[in-house]
Amino acid sequence: MPLETKLFEYDLPEELIAQNPLEKRDGSRLLVIDRRTGGMQHKLFSDLPGYVRKGDLFIVNDSRVLRARVILKKETGGRVELLFLRSRGGKKWSALARPGKRLAEGTPLYHESLPAPLCRVVRKLDSGICEVEVAPDDLPAFLELHGDVPLPPYIKKKISDPERYQTVYSGETGSAAAPTAGLHFTNELMEKIRAAGGSFSRVTLHVGIDTFRPIATEYVEDHEIHSEYFAVPDETAAAVAAAAENGGRVIAVGTTSVRALESWSALNKGKSRRAGSEGETRLFIYDKSQFTATDAMITNFHLPRSTLLAMVSAFCGAELLREAYNEAVRRKYRFFSFGDAMLIV
């Protein structure tokens, strides 16, 4: 039977939406869920090493958030906010424009630091996204100097330290949003996990605009997800294979790590499990049969009607996850990007 999107709605008091990161990254709360027994435990994220078994492999997404939000002006003086999403080759980029309805093709857009236009609108795509041609040879370098970190729309204030919207293990820049489950990790906590017998391997998935978009269709299966770049290195593929052979669990840190891992698994079906892969993925996970490489998951609490909530529901079980969210609301957990976390085993 089709999966109704309304099943992924829930009531959340606005005051539970975390507006800023905690002073300590690993000071957040951790709701631990056992999928087999349905049991729940209320812990702190700093307690995570106590759940590590010898041979466990943590998969982390090392994508770094581009300082992609910039305020520009039209020749008329009208203000336009652009959120640069990804390179489309050469000097062309896709960007989310606000307001975008009256932004005609061919419109030049100016930044206060430049005498000439920063970019020009080439064509309008869909859902407020347009293709622009940029003037700078190195747009990411320009944005590092003049752009802002693109915080989600439910966060109303700028954060004093933009690095708190980056993971401590971030590497290649390319995401429009942070892989937020990883924000809880500190270097010290990772060392404690290694001391408990765990290890870490990296994947890359550059998070796109779909992170902010709710499922608008009546049935989940009808939703179209945007493509995102992912890469699973050979050494990570080999580590996943070794964990399986030695009885360790593959623990994905965040839904983006899951998506990269399962995209790799789907591409390598019937092939060597020790070979990595990279490319564009449109994998939309909403059924438990789609999990072939993930044994456990660390994740934050997600927006209603989101693709991320559909994925976690498929992994945890819809009824158990609904019970967990109700319990989290009752106990006043903090929700969304700067909120608390879950460990689903």
C-alpha positions in Angstrom: 0.0 0.0 0.0 1.2 3.6 -0.6 2.8 5.3 2.3 0.8 8.4 3.3 2.8 11.5 4.1 0.4 12.5 6.9 1.8 9.7 8.9 4.9 11.8 9.3 3.2 14.8 11.0 3.5 15.6 14.7 2.9 18.5 17.0 5.9 20.3 18.3 5.8 23.2 20.7 7.9 26.1 19.1 9.9 26.5 22.3 11.5 23.1 21.8 13.1 24.2 18.5 16.8 24.7 19.5 17.9 28.2 18.5 21.6 27.9 19.4 24.2 25.2 20.1 24.9 24.2 23.6 28.2 25.4 25.2 29.6 21.9 25.0 29.0 19.9 21.8 28.6 16.6 23.6 26.5 18.1 26.3 23.3 17.4 24.4 20.8 14.7 25.5 20.8 11.3 23.8 17.7 9.1 23.5 18.8 5.5 23.0 16.3 3.2 21.3 16.6 -0.6 20.9 14.7 -1.6 17.8 14.3 -5.2 18.9 12.9 -4.6 22.4 11.4 -1.2 22.0 13.3 -0.1 25.1 14.4 3.5 25.6 17.1 5.1 27.7 17.7 8.8 28.4 21.4 9.6 28.4 23.8 12.4 27.5 25.7 12.3 24.2 28.9 12.1 26.2 27.7 8.7 27.4 28.0 7.3 23.8 31.3 5.4 24.4 29.5 3.2 26.9 27.4 1.8 24.0 30.4 1.0 21.8 31.4 -2.6 21.2 34.8 -3.7 20.0 34.9 -3.6 16.2 32.1 -1.0 15.8 32.7 1.3 12.8 31.3 4.8 12.9 30.6 6.3 9.4 30.8 10.1 9.4 30.1 12.6 6.6 33.0 15.0 6.3 31.3 17.5 4.0 31.8 21.1 5.1 29.2 23.8 4.8 29.8 26.5 2.2 29.3 30.1 3.5 26.8 30.2 0.7 24.3 32.9 1.8 24.9 36.3 0.4 22.9 39.5 0.1 22.9 41.1 -3.4 21.2 44.0 -5.1 19.6 44.5 -8.5 20.3 47.6 -10.6 17.1 49.0 -9.2 18.4 48.7 -5.7 16.1 45.8 -4.9 17.5 43.3 -2.3 18.0 39.7 -3.3 19.2 36.9 -1.1 21.1 34.1 -2.9 21.9 30.7 -1.4 24.5 29.1 -3.7 23.8 25.4 -3.8 26.2 23.7 -6.2 28.4 24.2 -9.2 26.9 23.2 -12.5 30.2 23.3 -14.3 32.4 26.2 -15.4 31.1 29.4 -13.9 27.5 28.3 -13.7 25.9 27.6 -10.3 22.5 26.8 -9.1 21.2 29.0 -6.3 18.0 29.6 -4.3 16.8 33.1 -4.7 14.6 35.1 -2.3 12.5 36.7 -3.6 12.7 34.8 -6.8 9.4 35.3 -8.6 10.3 38.7 -10.1 13.9 37.8 -10.9 14.0 37.8 -14.6 16.5 35.9 -16.8 19.5 38.1 -17.6 19.2 40.1 -14.4 22.7 41.2 -13.1 23.1 41.0 -9.3 25.7 43.2 -7.4 27.6 42.8 -4.2 28.7 45.8 -2.3 32.4 44.8 -2.5 32.5 44.6 -6.3 32.1 47.3 -9.0 30.8 44.8 -11.5 28.0 42.2 -11.1 28.9 39.2 -8.9 26.6 37.1 -11.1 23.9 37.2 -13.8 20.7 35.1 -13.9 20.9 32.6 -16.8 17.6 30.8 -16.4 15.0 30.0 -13.8 14.6 26.4 -12.8 12.0 25.3 -10.2 10.9 26.0 -6.6 12.8 29.3 -6.5 16.0 27.9 -7.8 17.8 29.6 -10.7 21.0 29.1 -12.6 23.5 31.9 -12.4 26.8 32.7 -14.1 29.3 34.1 -11.6 32.1 36.5 -12.3 34.8 35.3 -9.8 37.1 32.5 -10.9 36.9 31.1 -7.3 33.3 31.6 -6.0 33.9 29.5 -2.8 36.9 31.7 -1.9 34.7 34.8 -2.4 32.0 33.4 -0.2 34.4 32.5 2.5 35.2 36.2 2.8 31.7 37.7 2.1 29.1 35.0 2.7 27.2 33.8 5.7 26.6 30.2 6.9 23.1 29.3 5.6 21.3 28.4 8.9 17.9 26.7 8.5 14.9 29.0 8.4 13.6 27.9 11.8 16.8 29.3 13.4 16.0 33.0 13.8 19.4 34.4 14.9 23.0 34.3 13.7 25.3 32.3 15.8 28.4 34.0 17.3 30.8 31.2 16.1 30.0 29.9 12.6 32.3 26.9 13.3 29.6 25.5 15.6 27.6 24.8 12.4 30.5 22.6 11.2 31.6 19.2 12.4 35.1 18.9 14.0 36.0 16.4 11.2 34.7 18.5 8.3 36.8 18.5 5.2 35.8 19.3 1.6 33.4 22.2 1.3 30.2 21.6 -0.6 27.1 21.4 1.6 24.2 23.9 1.8 23.4 22.6 5.3 25.4 20.8 8.0 25.2 17.0 8.6 23.9 17.9 12.1 24.1 14.5 13.9 27.9 15.0 13.6 27.8 18.4 15.4 27.7 16.5 18.8 31.1 15.0 18.4 34.3 16.4 19.9 37.8 15.2 19.2 38.0 14.0 22.8 34.8 12.0 22.5 36.1 10.4 19.4 39.2 9.3 21.2 37.1 7.8 24.0 35.1 5.8 21.3 38.4 4.5 19.8 39.6 3.6 23.3 36.3 1.6 23.7 37.1 -0.4 20.6 35.4 1.7 17.9 36.8 3.3 14.8 35.9 6.0 12.3 35.7 6.0 8.5 34.6 8.9 6.3 32.2 9.4 3.5 31.2 12.6 1.7 27.7 13.7 0.9 27.2 17.3 0.0 23.9 18.2 1.5 21.5 20.0 -0.8 18.3 22.1 -0.6 16.0 19.1 -0.1 17.0 19.1 3.6 14.8 22.2 4.0 11.9 20.9 1.9 8.9 19.1 3.3 7.2 16.2 1.3 4.4 18.0 -0.5 2.8 15.0 -2.1 0.0 12.9 -0.6 2.0 9.8 -0.8 5.7 9.5 0.2 6.6 7.5 -2.9 5.5 10.3 -5.2 8.0 12.8 -3.8 11.0 13.6 -6.0 14.3 14.1 -4.3 17.1 16.3 -5.7 20.4 14.7 -6.5 23.4 15.1 -4.2 27.1 14.3 -4.8 28.4 11.4 -2.7 31.7 9.6 -2.4 32.6 6.4 -0.5 36.4 5.9 -0.6 38.0 2.5 -1.1 39.3 2.5 2.4 35.9 3.1 3.8 34.4 0.3 1.7 37.1 -2.0 3.0 36.5 -1.0 6.6 32.7 -1.7 6.2 33.5 -5.1 4.8 36.0 -5.8 7.7 33.4 -4.7 10.3 30.9 -7.2 8.9 33.4 -10.0 8.8 34.6 -9.4 12.4 31.1 -9.0 14.0 31.3 -5.2 14.4 28.4 -2.9 13.7 28.3 -0.2 11.1 27.0 2.9 12.9 26.0 5.7 10.5 26.3 9.2 12.0 23.4 11.1 10.5 21.0 10.5 7.7 23.5 11.9 5.2 26.0 9.2 6.1 23.2 6.6 5.7 22.3 8.0 2.3 25.9 7.9 1.1 26.5 4.4 2.5 23.3 2.9 1.1 23.9 4.6 -2.3 27.3 2.9 -2.4 25.8 -0.4 -1.3 23.1 -0.2 -4.1 25.7 0.6 -6.7 27.9 -2.2 -5.6 25.3 -4.9 -5.4 26.8 -8.1 -6.7 30.3 -6.5 -7.0 33.3 -6.2 -4.7 32.2 -4.8 -1.3 35.8 -3.5 -0.9 35.6 -1.0 -3.8 34.4 2.5 -3.2 32.2 4.6 -5.5 31.2 8.2 -6.1 28.7 10.1 -8.2 25.2 11.7 -8.0 22.5 10.0 -5.9 18.8 10.4 -5.9 18.2 7.6 -3.4 15.1 8.2 -1.3 14.9 5.8 1.6 11.5 5.2 3.1 11.3 1.4 3.4 13.2 -0.9 5.7 14.2 -3.1 2.8 16.5 -0.3 1.5 18.9 -0.7 4.4 21.6 -3.2 3.5 24.8 -1.6 5.0 23.6 0.3 8.1 23.3 -1.6 11.5 22.8 1.4 13.8 22.2 5.1 13.4 22.8 8.4 15.3 20.5 11.1 14.3 18.9 14.3 15.4 15.1 14.9 15.7 13.7 15.9 12.3 11.0 18.2 10.9 7.5 16.9 10.3 6.8 15.6 6.7 10.6 15.5 5.9 12.4 12.9 3.9 14.8 12.5 6.8 11.9 11.6 9.2 10.7 9.1 6.6 14.1 7.5 6.5 14.5 7.2 10.3 10.9 5.9 10.6 11.8 3.1 8.1 14.9 2.2 10.1 13.4 2.4 13.6 9.8 1.3 12.8 7.0 3.8 12.5 5.2 3.0 15.7 8.3 2.9 17.9 9.6 6.2 16.4 6.3 7.9 17.0 6.4 6.8 20.6 10.0 8.1 20.9 9.1 11.5 19.5 6.1 11.8 21.8 8.4 10.9 24.7 11.0 13.4 23.6 8.3 16.2 23.4 7.0 15.2 26.9 10.6 15.3 28.3 11.3 18.6 26.5 14.2 17.4 24.3 15.6 20.1 22.0 14.7 19.5 18.3 16.3 20.0 14.9 19.8 21.2 13.8 21.1 22.4 17.2 19.0 20.0 19.2 19.5 16.7 20.9 20.2 13.3 19.4 19.0 9.7 19.1 21.0 6.5 19.0 19.0 3.7 17.3 20.6 0.2 17.8 
